[in-house]
Amino acid sequence: MRDEVYFAAQRWRASGVPEPMRLADIVISRINRSKFGAACACLLGLVTHVAMAEGVSAYLPLNLEPEMERQIERVMILADEPILKRPFSVAMVQYALPKACEVDKSLCERVKRYLQRYSRGYAVTHASATGSITRKGEASDVVPNEHGLPEDSHWELSAQAFVQPNDYFLASAGAIAYKGRTVPTGSMLSLGGNWAQLDVGYRDH
């Protein structure tokens, strides 16, 4: 630092500019650069913290109760969010709720109550059992959008649960069973934050 100041002093003498004025300019310039760098670092840290704050999100099952499915679709429509992409993430529905509440508060409260099951560190979020009496169909006949459920199956069981030890890791376990087959639908590991999420496993689509 001493050599640098001495070299600068020699230049000042050669240029005929008063040394104190030059020294003040250099000091102010360095302070400004330091402030800019510190501000950038703080901003980057703030953005990273905000992006990571919400963490990974669970997904709603595709085979929701018809009434709740309609209510969630209504929330998404009121918030101008797409409803064709499935499954809905819990975070996306929560993001849509404030706009929906402005239009239909009772609808908003019902959906909020349903989503409370995802606010804990672990929970069984879905369980259902159905039975049917149908005519005997062909072996190749399946029910649309029911994970290959054959028409001649008289029962179907499904369940889904999750455990989330921290904001950035979530393990989900799920399965659908019917005559002759069990599908591990909804069983996956999720890593990341709300800015990016990696899902590995069996996710509905």
PLY file of the C-alpha trace (Angstrom):
ply
format ascii 1.0
element vertex 205
property float x
property float y
property float z
element edge 204
property int vertex1
property int vertex2
end_header
0.00 0.00 0.00
2.88 2.38 0.83
4.53 1.71 -2.54
1.19 2.31 -4.30
0.67 5.64 -2.55
4.28 6.67 -3.33
3.86 5.77 -6.99
0.59 7.71 -7.12
2.30 10.69 -5.50
4.99 10.66 -8.17
2.29 10.74 -10.89
0.48 13.59 -9.17
3.67 15.68 -9.08
4.28 14.98 -12.76
0.74 16.01 -13.68
0.77 19.13 -11.54
-2.50 18.18 -9.73
-2.55 18.75 -5.96
-1.90 15.49 -4.10
-4.69 15.78 -1.47
-7.35 16.15 -4.16
-6.12 13.07 -6.04
-5.88 11.04 -2.85
-9.48 11.92 -1.93
-10.68 10.86 -5.39
-9.02 7.45 -5.09
-10.34 6.86 -1.58
-13.90 7.79 -2.59
-13.66 5.59 -5.69
-12.56 2.57 -3.66
-15.30 3.13 -1.07
-17.92 3.28 -3.82
-16.65 0.03 -5.35
-16.68 -1.64 -1.94
-20.24 -0.48 -1.28
-21.36 -1.76 -4.68
-19.79 -5.17 -4.08
-21.27 -5.41 -0.59
-24.71 -4.39 -1.88
-24.56 -7.04 -4.62
-23.54 -9.70 -2.11
-26.37 -8.74 0.25
-28.91 -8.72 -2.58
-27.77 -12.14 -3.80
-28.02 -13.52 -0.29
-31.50 -12.04 0.16
-32.76 -13.45 -3.14
-31.31 -16.88 -2.34
-32.92 -16.84 1.10
-36.32 -15.84 -0.28
-36.12 -18.45 -3.06
-35.24 -21.20 -0.61
-37.66 -20.11 2.11
-40.68 -22.15 1.01
-38.87 -25.35 0.09
-40.20 -28.34 -1.83
-43.88 -28.98 -2.33
-46.03 -32.09 -2.16
-48.59 -32.88 -4.89
-52.30 -33.40 -4.61
-53.48 -36.86 -5.70
-55.21 -37.14 -9.05
-58.01 -39.25 -7.62
-59.34 -36.56 -5.30
-62.92 -36.64 -4.09
-64.94 -35.13 -6.98
-66.31 -32.30 -4.83
-62.88 -31.24 -3.55
-61.41 -31.54 -7.03
-64.03 -29.12 -8.36
-63.35 -26.69 -5.53
-59.60 -26.70 -6.16
-60.16 -26.21 -9.87
-62.42 -23.26 -9.04
-59.67 -21.72 -6.90
-57.18 -22.05 -9.75
-59.61 -20.52 -12.25
-60.34 -17.53 -9.99
-56.58 -16.93 -9.69
-56.06 -17.20 -13.48
-53.83 -20.25 -13.01
-53.74 -23.19 -15.48
-55.85 -26.23 -14.58
-54.82 -28.62 -17.34
-51.40 -29.44 -15.93
-51.74 -32.18 -13.32
-51.09 -33.01 -10.57
-51.45 -29.69 -8.76
-48.65 -28.90 -6.36
-49.71 -27.83 -2.89
-47.59 -24.68 -3.23
-49.39 -23.68 -6.44
-52.82 -23.99 -4.82
-51.64 -22.02 -1.78
-50.29 -19.33 -4.11
-53.70 -19.10 -5.82
-55.72 -18.86 -2.61
-55.36 -15.09 -1.88
-56.91 -14.12 -5.22
-59.65 -16.71 -4.84
-60.44 -15.41 -1.34
-61.20 -11.99 -2.78
-64.04 -13.51 -4.82
-65.31 -16.48 -2.80
-64.28 -16.60 0.87
-66.28 -19.72 1.74
-64.65 -21.66 -1.09
-61.28 -20.40 0.05
-61.86 -21.58 3.62
-62.89 -25.07 2.51
-59.76 -25.50 0.40
-57.58 -24.11 3.22
-58.99 -26.71 5.60
-58.20 -29.46 3.12
-54.61 -28.23 2.69
-53.96 -28.16 6.44
-52.96 -31.83 6.26
-49.88 -30.75 4.28
-48.77 -28.21 6.90
-47.32 -30.85 9.26
-44.01 -32.67 9.05
-45.73 -35.97 8.21
-49.26 -37.12 7.51
-51.48 -39.55 5.68
-52.99 -37.22 3.10
-55.26 -39.58 1.19
-56.94 -42.98 1.66
-59.88 -44.46 -0.19
-61.58 -47.75 -0.94
-64.15 -48.27 -3.67
-66.19 -51.20 -4.86
-68.34 -51.76 -7.90
-70.60 -54.26 -9.57
-70.12 -54.26 -13.31
-70.80 -56.44 -16.27
-67.96 -58.66 -17.35
-65.99 -56.82 -20.00
-63.21 -57.74 -22.35
-59.77 -58.30 -20.87
-58.50 -55.20 -22.68
-61.25 -52.85 -21.42
-59.92 -50.31 -18.91
-61.43 -47.30 -17.14
-60.02 -44.03 -18.56
-57.62 -42.08 -16.31
-57.64 -44.73 -13.60
-54.09 -46.10 -13.85
-55.07 -49.06 -16.00
-57.99 -50.16 -13.82
-59.81 -52.93 -15.72
-63.57 -52.68 -16.01
-64.05 -56.12 -14.50
-62.24 -55.18 -11.24
-64.75 -54.99 -8.39
-62.51 -53.08 -5.97
-59.84 -50.39 -5.81
-57.70 -49.18 -2.91
-55.49 -46.10 -2.80
-53.45 -44.29 -0.16
-50.82 -41.58 0.03
-48.60 -40.21 2.82
-45.51 -38.05 3.18
-42.75 -37.12 5.60
-40.81 -33.84 5.33
-37.87 -33.58 7.79
-36.85 -30.15 6.48
-37.85 -27.53 3.90
-35.71 -28.96 1.11
-36.40 -32.71 1.27
-39.69 -34.59 1.09
-40.41 -38.31 0.84
-43.82 -39.42 -0.42
-45.29 -42.92 -0.42
-48.38 -43.88 -2.33
-50.04 -46.82 -4.03
-53.13 -47.80 -5.99
-54.24 -51.42 -5.97
-56.94 -53.23 -7.89
-57.59 -56.67 -9.32
-54.31 -58.14 -10.49
-52.10 -55.07 -10.06
-50.58 -52.63 -7.56
-49.10 -49.32 -8.81
-46.73 -47.27 -6.57
-48.25 -44.01 -7.81
-47.17 -41.02 -5.71
-44.06 -42.72 -4.29
-41.08 -40.41 -4.83
-38.31 -38.32 -3.32
-38.33 -34.55 -3.83
-35.32 -32.25 -3.42
-34.83 -28.51 -3.94
-36.69 -25.27 -3.23
-39.60 -23.34 -4.68
-37.34 -22.11 -7.52
-36.47 -25.64 -8.68
-37.63 -29.09 -7.57
-36.33 -32.52 -8.55
-38.79 -35.41 -8.23
-37.54 -38.98 -8.50
-40.09 -41.77 -8.44
-43.66 -42.44 -9.61
-45.51 -39.17 -10.12
-48.92 -38.87 -11.75
-49.06 -36.83 -14.95
0 1
1 2
2 3
3 4
4 5
5 6
6 7
7 8
8 9
9 10
10 11
11 12
12 13
13 14
14 15
15 16
16 17
17 18
18 19
19 20
20 21
21 22
22 23
23 24
24 25
25 26
26 27
27 28
28 29
29 30
30 31
31 32
32 33
33 34
34 35
35 36
36 37
37 38
38 39
39 40
40 41
41 42
42 43
43 44
44 45
45 46
46 47
47 48
48 49
49 50
50 51
51 52
52 53
53 54
54 55
55 56
56 57
57 58
58 59
59 60
60 61
61 62
62 63
63 64
64 65
65 66
66 67
67 68
68 69
69 70
70 71
71 72
72 73
73 74
74 75
75 76
76 77
77 78
78 79
79 80
80 81
81 82
82 83
83 84
84 85
85 86
86 87
87 88
88 89
89 90
90 91
91 92
92 93
93 94
94 95
95 96
96 97
97 98
98 99
99 100
100 101
101 102
102 103
103 104
104 105
105 106
106 107
107 108
108 109
109 110
110 111
111 112
112 113
113 114
114 115
115 116
116 117
117 118
118 119
119 120
120 121
121 122
122 123
123 124
124 125
125 126
126 127
127 128
128 129
129 130
130 131
131 132
132 133
133 134
134 135
135 136
136 137
137 138
138 139
139 140
140 141
141 142
142 143
143 144
144 145
145 146
146 147
147 148
148 149
149 150
150 151
151 152
152 153
153 154
154 155
155 156
156 157
157 158
158 159
159 160
160 161
161 162
162 163
163 164
164 165
165 166
166 167
167 168
168 169
169 170
170 171
171 172
172 173
173 174
174 175
175 176
176 177
177 178
178 179
179 180
180 181
181 182
182 183
183 184
184 185
185 186
186 187
187 188
188 189
189 190
190 191
191 192
192 193
193 194
194 195
195 196
196 197
197 198
198 199
199 200
200 201
201 202
202 203
203 204
